[in-house]
Amino acid sequence: MVKRLVVTGYKAHELGIFNDSHPGIPIIKKAIKNQLLALINEGLEWIILSGQQGIETWTAELVLEMKEEYPNLKYAIITPFLEQEKNWNELKQEKYRALLSHANYQTSLTKKVYEAPWQFIEKNKFFLRNSDGILIVYDEENDGSPKYTKKLAEQYAEKENYSIFIIDAYDLQLMAEEIAEEERNNYL
């Protein structure tokens, strides 16, 4: 049973998404929501995020939207280092701080500002040790930062009872078609 789920995936810029009105965001959110709903029905309680821009911040927004219907669903933002958002633009920092303020738990893993890539590696190891499963939005055909987390999760799952869920380009295409179909039906 997955009670604590890490959710991660591409950063927004890796998907070519540079603003909140991008038509791909609702598709991604709906795909994540469908996976979360299946897991909530099986006992999911916590979503664990590092707060990166993109999949992780959209998931935090999604959890906030879902809280009305699922008040027991909680999310944690555990950053790999302090001041993660320091170099982001003001609007992104503002949104990020709002998500932090609504998190049920938040901390920084290394209690230091960015020093080196080891902080990301330690964050990934910590997340795996402290969760029952991971949901990764990642497609093998489109390389990006999630590949490292996916590889580490696969190695971990070989030794431990650990669930890995993947949302890939095919899943997102199906979701886009489903949304388009719903919209067509709403116009009829």
C-alpha positions, -999 to 999 in steps of 0.1 A, spaced: 0 0 0 13 35 -9 6 59 20 35 82 11 41 91 -25 69 111 -40 58 130 -71 84 144 -95 91 149 -132 101 175 -157 108 211 -148 85 235 -166 113 247 -190 121 211 -200 86 209 -213 88 242 -231 63 257 -206 71 293 -197 38 306 -183 8 294 -163 -17 297 -192 1 270 -213 -25 245 -226 -4 215 -215 -7 222 -178 -43 211 -174 -35 179 -193 -6 171 -170 -26 180 -139 -55 157 -149 -31 128 -156 -16 133 -122 -50 137 -105 -62 104 -120 -32 86 -106 -36 102 -72 -73 93 -71 -66 57 -77 -40 58 -49 -62 78 -25 -88 50 -28 -61 26 -17 -50 47 14 -26 74 1 -21 101 27 10 121 19 24 136 -13 62 144 -10 76 171 -32 109 190 -34 91 221 -48 108 223 -82 91 244 -108 69 223 -131 55 189 -123 61 194 -86 45 228 -82 16 218 -104 11 188 -81 11 210 -50 -16 232 -67 -35 201 -75 -34 187 -39 -47 221 -27 -76 219 -52 -83 183 -41 -83 191 -3 -119 201 -3 -130 167 -14 -101 148 3 -94 167 35 -70 140 48 -47 144 18 -15 162 28 16 174 11 52 181 22 78 202 5 112 191 14 138 211 -5 174 198 -12 189 231 1 179 264 15 167 293 -7 159 270 -37 138 298 -52 164 325 -49 171 329 -86 135 325 -98 116 355 -111 94 373 -86 61 358 -98 74 323 -95 89 330 -60 55 344 -49 36 313 -61 62 290 -45 60 308 -12 22 304 -13 25 267 -19 51 265 10 27 283 33 -1 258 26 22 227 29 14 204 58 51 200 63 81 218 49 118 218 56 152 219 38 171 186 39 207 199 40 200 231 60 226 249 37 223 270 5 232 253 -28 267 238 -28 268 210 -53 248 183 -71 253 160 -41 224 178 -24 200 166 -52 213 130 -49 209 130 -11 173 144 -15 165 116 -39 178 90 -16 160 105 14 127 106 -6 130 69 -16 138 58 20 109 78 34 81 69 9 63 38 -4 62 48 -40 70 74 -66 50 89 -95 73 103 -122 61 123 -152 88 112 -177 91 99 -212 121 78 -223 120 96 -257 124 130 -242 155 132 -220 155 153 -190 163 156 -153 137 130 -141 159 102 -157 182 102 -127 155 99 -101 138 72 -122 171 52 -124 176 55 -86 140 45 -79 144 14 -102 175 4 -83 158 9 -50 127 -11 -61 149 -41 -69 158 -44 -32 128 -30 -15 90 -32 -18 86 0 -37 60 11 -63 70 31 -93 43 48 -114 51 65 -147 31 90 -167 47 92 -202 39 110 -235 14 83 -245 -5 88 -212 -5 126 -217 -17 122 -253 -46 100 -242 -55 126 -215 -54 154 -241 -78 134 -263 -101 127 -233 -102 164 -223 -109 173 -260 -137 148 -261 -152 162 -228 -151 197 -242 -168 186 -275 -195 169 -255 -200 200 -234 -207 221 -265 -233 197 -278 
